[in-house]
Amino acid sequence: MLETLLSSNASPSSKRKAANDSESLTFPPNYESTARHTHGSEKSIEPGLDLDHKTGTAEQEFLMERPPSKRARQEQFSSISAAGPVSTFQEEVNAAAKEVPRPKNPSSFLLMMPLDVLFEIVSHIAPTDLIILCRVCKTIRETLLSKSAVVVWRASRAKFDAPDCPEWISEPAWTALLFGDSCQACGTNNVTQVDFTLLRRICVKCRQQHLVLSTKVKNRYSGLNEYVLDLILSTQGRISKGIYYWDTDIEETMAKIDAAKEREPSGFPSMDDLLETLRMAKSAKARSIEERKSDWTHWHGQYQTGRSRDIARLQQRRLEQIKARLLGLGYDQRDLGFLIYHPEESKSTAMLTDESWDSIRLQLESETVEHRDRRLANEAGQQRQERAAVVYNRFIEHKKRIHPSRWKSLMTSLQITLLDPFLTIIGSNSSLDDTEAAVDEAFGDIEKILRDAENRQKLSLRALLPPAQGTIQNLEPLHLATAVFSCNNASKKRDTCTFSMTTHNSFYFGFNEVSEHYCDVVDWRWYWRNNNPHGSEYEDERRQRINGPGFTYNPRMAEAVQKVLNIIKLEPSTTTIEELDRKVDAERSPIRFGCQSCPTYRIKETWFSSIQRDGFGWRALVEHLSSDIAHNPSIDIFILTSKQAAEVRECELSQERNTWGCSKWACAHCSEHVEQLQRRDKVLLHLRDKHSIKEPQQTKDFLVIEPSKPSSAHRLRYNVDGEHLL
């Protein structure tokens, strides 16, 4: 009904102002001002609303005039019928309507009707709409704030079973307090909490700014008499038990008292009479508020709950209207879920019209297309992931058929899915049954596919070696101890592989360590769900995923290996990594190294102290020599005694024990841990329960699939000259 009144009786500028100011203007309950009602000869004073606009003389005269009476419909019709044929009837009606003078101000149409008719119409609209109607223009505002319009406010409020208005507050102000949703101090919207002790709706920020604690009033208002606080209403804080006063109430009461003091000699009531009157009025208000506050609070809570439900219903109605429009344009219901999270449309309660739809259509269609493309891409990713899962399951079955010692040299699951023909199968749009049949056929040649991939990697690594290193017949140059490679992902500062999942450094000796290096591992499920690496433009990415970031031959490390081999009198051109490991890790006499140039450390214990120095295995010694080229291996490097080598070996075993708690171990007798590696203790428990092996041996009964190299060499130490008493 409010929309009808405003659309037919208000100018566009007035309607815009009413919409913008619907919650910005406030109705302070204790503010008193004079409003002159000029409809007819009645004048009234209406307290409780801030009436800044005063009615001018010319407008008073215009409003006091009765509108001209309309001609009887019978006269119009009879004159038209007598004037001519029936075919000209509508034309003459239109011509007569044009001759009727219309007021220049459309909003005055409401004031041209009798008051009883006007009040009967506006009494049927909601209180919130009645407040908005007051803000359309000055004349309507003053009419609805007159004393004769009190029945309108009461009738509108009664439709919501709202509590009765207190005696000292006007009906419009009480309506604004109950049904408004803006702060009455600053105008902030969406403020629903009402402090019925102060009879104000105030936001949190204004509570902090305007409420003054009783113990701080004197500090803020110097010269304040104590009886002033007895004349105004107070409230309690939400957390503190202290008493708070509204600052403007204090200031207005002080102003009244000061004004009364100035008028006292002129014959006005004495100061004592004024204070007694204010004190009695405050006591009456406080008693009335205390008696009815619980009922007000209960009703207001129920009203806000119902209002929230109504707002949610209107918001849902608008969303359904928008969905119906988009579905009519051919969009899918699955692409419209974003509307409930839309920052604007999900909060709007206005009914969708053709005009409003035209203003939002382009933006909503653009967002719908975006969500449609995202949904289609997600569905395509799910289909790729399902087809990749078929390849993964067949690969797991293949791993179960081979010995666990080969697992660590196999390609990752993602690398397998990127190989042809699996890449083509995953990228096809075939059904799941056809995918399983194609994958089963392709896995008949899985050994050949893996062998070809291994040969390609070996070929690329051989190309990095110096020419002289591959001239010996019947000897794989990638198995030589001098075949040292660095990962291209190595950090230049720390010389370590940034993305390595298995090692702490970036130096890899021979093909076996290179093939066991898992660098920048990506889960195949995530990759295929979020990527579609088909087409020539993705060739480089696929090659990098399959071959890894690549490796570089490290001549500096190879030279250090030659120095180590010369120390233990082995031929660098023919010694393989396996032979070198067997030589230095002999069970009876392991070989470890020391460096004369390295500093010594005094280690203090409870009763003894010892002097220690760093010890090295052959790999650690190679890194040590390559990091300090000033060393002279023939002078500085020496072989430790058997006792000192045993101490260094014990330190190495201690480092290895730190990896027992990592999930890198598997049983060597079955494929129980093919998909999920376990901790060492769990693997030993499996061997005892499933295979009845009570004393299992590493490498024979269980093994580490993802070995971890020592993080550094300085923790491998030996005693230089034995222990000494402190």
Secondary structure, 3 states (H helix, E strand, C coil): CHHHHHHHHCCHHHHHHHHHCCCCCCCCCCCCCCCCCCCCCCCCCCCCCCCCCCCCHHHHHHHHCCCCCCCCHHHHHHHHHHHCCHHHHHHHHHHHHHHCCCCCCHHHHHHHCCHHHHHHHHCCCCHHHHHHHHCCCHHHHHHHCCHHHHHHHHHHHHCCCCCCCCCCCCHHHHHHHHHCCECCCCCCECCCCCECCCCECCCHHHHHHHEEEHHHHHHHCCCCCHHHHHHCCEEECCCCCCEEEEHHHHHHHHHHHHHHHHHHHHCCCCHHHHHHHHHHHHHHHHHHHHHHHHHHHHHHHHHHHHHHHHHHHHHHHHHHHHHHHHHHCCCCHHHCHHHHHCCCHHHCCCCCCHHHHHHHHHHHHHHHHHHHHHHHHHHHHHHHHHHHHHHHHHHHHHHHCCCHHHHHHCCCHHHHHCCCCHHHHHHCCCCHHHHHHHHHHHHHHHHHHHHHHHHHHHHHHHCCCCHHHHCCCCCCHHHECCCEEEECCECCCCCCECCECCCCCCEEEHHHHHHCCCECCCCHHHHHHHCCCCCHHHHHHHHHHHHCCCEEECHHHHHHHHHHHHHCCCCCCCCEHHHHHHHHCCCCCCCCEEECCCCEEEEECCCEEEEEEEEECHHHHHHHHHHCCCCCHHHHEEECCHHHHHHHHHHHHHHHHCCCCCCCEEECCCCCCCCCCECHHHHHHHHHHHCCCCCCCECCCEEECCCCCCCCCCCCEEEEEEEEEC
